[in-house]
Amino acid sequence: MRPNMPVPALPSASAHPLIPEPVTHPPRDRLVSPSRRDAWVLAGVLFLAYAVVSLSRYRHMTNRSWDLGIFEQAVRAYAHLRVPVADLKGPGFDILGDHFSPVTALLAPVYRVFPSPVTLLVAQAALFAVSAVPVTRAAGALLGRRRGLALGLAYGLSWGLQRAVDFDFHEICFAVPLIAWSLEAVLAGRWRRALCWAAPLVLVKEDLGVTLAAIAVVVAIRARRTSSRAAWYALGVAVLGLAATVLTLTLVIPAFNTSGAYGYWDKVGGSGGGGPFDGLDTKLRTLAWLLIPTSGLLALRSSLLLVAVPTLGWRFLSSESSYWGTDWHYSAVLMPVVTLALADALTAVRHSPRPRVRSYAHHLPTAVVAAALALTTSLPLSALTESDAYRKPAGVTAVERMLARIPDGASVEANIGPISRLTSRCRVFWIGETRGINPDFIAVDNNRKWLKDADAYTRKLHPHATYTVVDATHGYVLMKRDTAGGP
């Protein structure tokens, strides 16, 4: 090249579109959207809150049911690669003959490492908390970050979830996140993903096959305008969901049940009542709780609310009055349905030509989260503000010391109080349901003074064995079988 000759300029990318622009990567913290971060942060906070409430009840030995013991017995069996026998339901009773919930086997590896009922309670807290991620994310995608976070918080504080957290452990903790992720996919128009998330519901509980069918019907309704193939595929899944429920109720559960039948038929339209108008006041109150504080009735405008129909249907048709109300864990699966139905309805209503309707839609997310916060003052999470929730009572320590006298592997007959301290290391039967077996020990919570004469009571339960009271403290009584008094 000659000296002093001008150097030609390099061609610019704009002048030659075939030359790509230099690649620049966004900062690492921008790879995750703010709404996604919000969802996971919220889930983390909820996990801590749920875990504290649940473990506080455990530490205070104020368990409300025998369910924690039943599920621990099943998970303990899975963890040791045995048949899931729950002796609390009867000696040698296979839990798959009660409710079809093989999904609980997923907890077995963790339980093998941490063999304690605490493992089940922490896992439940995590599953409930993580369900807030798809709810918050879906609401944020439809309504914007702030309103999405408001609905996510309202969902996390919803009375249905709080009641479930307060009720020890139950298999529906697996269903709640599955439903939430499925409905998030429905709102995003991802039909295949919605059905895939919903499909495992048939392994959570026998009635949830009908919920799978309801989700599939919603997919079919919403997909028919854009993809007739997806709509027909969804209808096929709906049929499979119904078939799974029928087969489980009529063949699978009876095959595992010693009676050869499903044990809960008598609770549906049984002799105890249960017609659509029985307990109508309680059922109407439940509907009001379900729709007013959680959605301001606006959820009624969304097709997603159809997913709640199967659960409400079997509950309201049942002769069991405890299914009708707002207590226990029965409404947890409805909370993601109602919250996402509200988010879905808000996307349409906020563009209404009527100013009052638009104003109502604009302020409703704030009102819903305010209602959830206000109601929480009388719900289980309010215990977080009480100092006693973080202390272990001295009486509990004394009772645990007494129960520690029972050696590992012993057989024990017990009522609700002692169960949670025994099922991880003993064979535990429900009081009065040993069916001819004379257990090594009998441990009872007698704080209500129902046990007047221990000797007379044990003779009635086990006429061929003799039991002696070996310890008693803080309302708990421990009796040991005299090995010379019978087998």
Secondary structure, 3 states (H helix, E strand, C coil): CCCCCCCCCCCCCCCCCCCCCCCCCCCHHHCCCHHHHHHHHHHHHHHHHHHHHHHHHHHCCCCCCCHHHHHHHHHHHHHCCCCCECHHHCCCCEHHHCCCCHHHHHHHHHHHHCCCHHHHHHHHHHHHHHCHHHHHHHHHHHHCHHHHHHHHHHHHCCHHHHHHHHCCCCCHHHHHHHHHHHHHHHHCCCHHHHHHHHHHHHHCCCCHHHHHHHHHHHHHHHHCCCCHHHHHHHHHHHHHHHHHHHHHHHHHHHHHCCCCCCCCHHHECCCCCCCCCCCHHHHHHHHHHHHHHHHCCHHHHCHHHHHHHHHHHHHHHECCHHHCCCCCCCCHHHHHHHHHHHHHHHHHHCCCCCHHHHHHHHHHHHHHHHHHHHHHCCCHHHHHHCHHHHCCCHHHHHHHHHHCCCCCCCEEEECHHHHCCCCCCCEEEECCCCCCCCCCEEEEECCCCCCCCHHHHHHHHCCCCCEEEEEEECCEEEEEECHHHCC
